[in-house]
């Protein structure tokens, strides 16, 4: 598919996705699902509410966002398969990408944003970022990238463009990966042909509350706060700023899911509490982290308010999850899967 109609189809797909809140990996996976005509673009990326840490390879820990089990969520909640192929050299991968695109299967690529000329990070910062290869035509690639974010080098906006092979020659640098997402088989829960059942939504909400409570009991929040305090003291706030930003987007996206797919099964009070207390708290923490980062880079002191913002955001999550588990949270769902008009999940 070529010409204005091709670009128009990609822009229409980007308009359907939550490009303003999805992270730099999930955003283009959502755009691909939209391009393929998937009905529910939010549930696979927004239904889970988690606070998990993973090793950073240097003896410490970082937030598990984007989540390592994204492929599992995609299969369970959308019925799509995501199998990554390692990619170390652009020239070696182009033939396979060309074949996939010619078969009507655009390719999802994850590589170094430093060498992506269509986004502000190019030439400034090394970080993993995704994009879609929609077409390979000789030495030119048609790419689509739904990512949206305000950066210190300018705004990243959803775009579809043609780039020359020479412009992105160092893109993979031995550490890239790619996938051609495909339907996993028969229609899965969450697809147009098999929407999520009420009992499934209710179970997701229960699981989320249990997940956050388990994170508290395992000391994940305390570990996160200790690590953030140590980084602030050392003047190295970049990891804190990134993690806070990812949490703010994740929580904002979950708030949208509560108000859309889950609205009939979760009382308005819980939805409002999540948006007003949890999502807003992380937005504030992300803002303070960025302010702290800019100050640290200019040799000034980190604002003392940063640690309090992070603490409040962590506490808001734990408090709401506890309330949801112990009687002041989401409405119960009957055995038949109908929304109850009152009541709550019980401990």
N, C-alpha and C positions, 0 to 999 in steps of 0.2 A: 504494500500500500504506500503510495507516494503522493507528493503534492500537498496542497492546502488541506485536503480532506484528511490526510494522515495526521498532520499537525493538529487540526481541529479535534480529531478523535482523542489525541493525547491530552489536549487542554481540557476537554470535557471530562476525561478520566481524572485529571488532577483536581478539577472543581468538585468532584464527588468525594474525594478523600479529605481527611482532617489534616491537611498539609501544615497548618499552623501549629499543630501540637504533636504530631508524630515525630519520632526521632529519625536520625539520618539513615537508618537502615529500614525501619518499618515503613517509612513514608513511601518509598518507591515500590515496596512489596504491595502496599495498599493500592497504589496507582496501577500496578500491573493487574491486580484483581479487578479493579474497576474497568480497565481496558478489556478484560475478558468477560465482563458483564456480571460479575458477582454481585449479589443483592446486598449483603451485609458487610460493609467495609470497616465497621467499628469494633464489633465483638471480638474478633481474633486478636486485636491489639489493645483493647481497652477493658475487657471484662475482668481481667485479673488485677487484683490489688495485692501487691507483694512488697516485702522489704527484705531482700536477700543480698548477702555479701559474697564475694568470691576473691580468691587470691589474686594479687596483682603481679605475681612473678618475682617480687622483690622482698618477700617475707611479710608484706602487709596485705591489706584487703581493700577492695573497691566495691562500689555498688554494682549489682548485677543488672545493669541497664546499658544498652539493650539486652533483654534477657537471653540467657544461653539456651533456654528451652523454647524459643520462638517457633521453631519448626514443629514442636509437639503441639503448641497452642494452635498453630495454623491448621494442622491435620484434624485436631479434635473439634475445633470451633468453626472451621470454614471448609474442611474437606479438601485441602490443597497440600501437595507434597513439595517440600523444599529440601533439595539435596545439593549440597555444596561440592563444587569441584575446585581443587587448588589451581591457581594460575600464577605462574612466575614470570611469564614473558608475553607481551602483547602479540608479537608476531606469531607465536605458537598457538594462541587461542583464537585468533581472528577467523580461521577457516571454520571452526566449530560454531562460532557465533553467527557467521554468515549463513550456514546451513540452517540453524535454528530459526533465524529471522525469516529466511526464505520460506520456511514451513509454517509461518504465522505464529512463531513462538519467541517473542522478545526475551532478551537475556537480562537477568539481574546481576550486576557486577558490584563487588565491594573492593575498593582499592584506596590509594592514598590521595586525600583531597588536595595535597600540595601540588599535584600535577593535573588538576581538573580546571581548565581555564574558564569554565562557565560559572564558577562559584568564587566568592570573595576569599576563601581560604587559600586559593592558588598562590603559590610562591611565598606564603606566610606561615602556614601551620601544617604539621604532619598529623593527620588523624584519619581514621577509617571513615569512609563515606560511600554511599551506594549511588548508583545511577542505572538507567535502563538503556541497553543497546537495542534500538528499534530497527536499524537497518545497517548493513555493511555494504558499501558500494566502492569497490576498489580501495583507494587510499583514504576514503572518507567514511565516517561513522555518523549516523543520525542518533543522537542521544536524547533522552528525556529524563528530567530530574525534578521531582515535585517538592524538594526541600525548600522550606521558608524559615528564615531566621535573620534577626538583626545582629550583625557582627561588627567588630571594631574596624573592619576594612570595607564595610558597606553591607547592603542588604542582599541576602540570598532569596531569590524568587523562583517559583516554579517556571521551568523553561523546557522547550524542546529546540534543539539546534543541531547544526552539522559541524563537526570538528575534523580536522585533518589528522591522519595517523601520526604525522610528525609532531603535532602539538601535544600528543599524549604518549609519546614513545616510552617515557619512564613511569607510566601509570602504575603498573603492577609491582615493579621493583622487587620481585621475588616473594611477595607476600599477599597477593590478591586472591580472590576466589569468585566463583560465579555459579549461577544456577538458572535453570529454566523451570520455574514453578509450573506444576501440572496438577489437574484434579487427581485426588488420591484414589478414586474408584467410584462407588455408588454415592448418591447425594448424601452429604453429611449434615449433621445438625448445624444450623446456621446458614445453610444455603437457601436459595430461593425455593427449591423443591422440598426442603425439609427444615423449616424454621425451628429455632430453639423452643423446646417445650417449656411451659411455665415451671415445671419441677426442676428442669435443668438450670434455669435462671436462678431459682431460689437456692439451689445447691451451690451455684457459683458464689452467691452472696454469702452463704454460710461458710463456704470454704475460705473466702477472702477474710472474713472476720477471724476465723481460726488461724489463718496464715499470719496475720499481723500479730495476734496474741502469741503465737509460737515464736515469732521473731523477737518479741519483747522478752519472753522467757529465756530465749537462747542468748540474750545479751547483744543482739545485732545493733539495736539502736544505741546502746551505751558504747559499743565498739566504734560505731560511726562517729559519734560525738567526740570521743577521745581522739580518734584519728584526725578529725577536723580541727580540734584544738591544737594538736601537735603541729599540724601543717600551718595553721595560722601563726603560731609562735615562731615557726621557721621562716615565715614570709613566703611560703610556697602554697598559694591559694588556688592555683589552676585546677587541681583535682577536686577541690571542694566546690569551686564554681561550676565545673562540668557536672558533678553528681547532683548538685542542687538544681541545676537547670533541667537535667533529665527527670528528676523527681517532680519538678513543677509541671513539666509537660505531661508526664505519666498521670499525675493526679488530676490535672485539668481534663485529660482525655477520659479518665474513669468517671469523672463527674458528668461528662456528656453522655456516657453510656448509661449511667444511672437515670438520667433524664430522658433517655430514648428507649433503648431495648428493654431496660429493666424498670421503666417508670410504673408500669401497672402492678409490679410486685414489691416495690419498695416504697414505703410511706414518704410523703413529701418532706416530713421533718428530717428524715435521715438523708435524703437527697440534698436538702438545703444545708444541713450540718456539714456534709462532706464538702460541698462547694465553698461554703463560707468559712469553715474552720480548717479543713485539711488542705484543699487546693489553694486557697488564698494564703495560708501560712507558708506553703512551699514556694509560692510565687514571690512572697516577701523575702524569704530566705535566699532565693536565687538572685534577687535584686541586690541584697546586701552582700552576697558572695562576690558578685561582679564589682560592686563598689570597692570591696575589700581588696580584690585582685588588682584593680587599677591603682589603688593607693599603695599597695605593697610594691608594685612595679616601679612606682615613682619614688620609693624610699620613705613613704609616710606610714604612720601606724595604722594597723587594721582596726576598723571600728569595733569597739567592745560590743555593740549591739548585734554583731554577726552571730556570736555564740548563742545569744539569747533567742534570736530568730530561728536558728537551727533547733535549739532545744524545744521551743514552742511547737514547731512543725512536727517534730518527732512525738511530742506528747499528745498533740491533737489526733494523730493517727491511732495511737494506742488507746486513748480515751474513747474514741468513737467505736473502735473494734470491740472493746470491752462492753460498752453499752449495747452494741448489736448482739453480742453473745448472751447477755445477762438480763434482757427483758425490756430494753428501751429502743430496740433497733428495728430492723425490717419486718414488715408484716409477714405472718405465717402464710404458708401455701397449703391448701387443703390436699387431701390424698388424690382428689380428682384433677388437681393442677389448676384450680381456680384461685384467684387472689382473695385472701381473706380481707374483710373490711376493718378488722381490728386485730389486736394481739401482736405478738413479737416472737422472734426466735428465743428459745429458752436455753439456759445452761443445762 
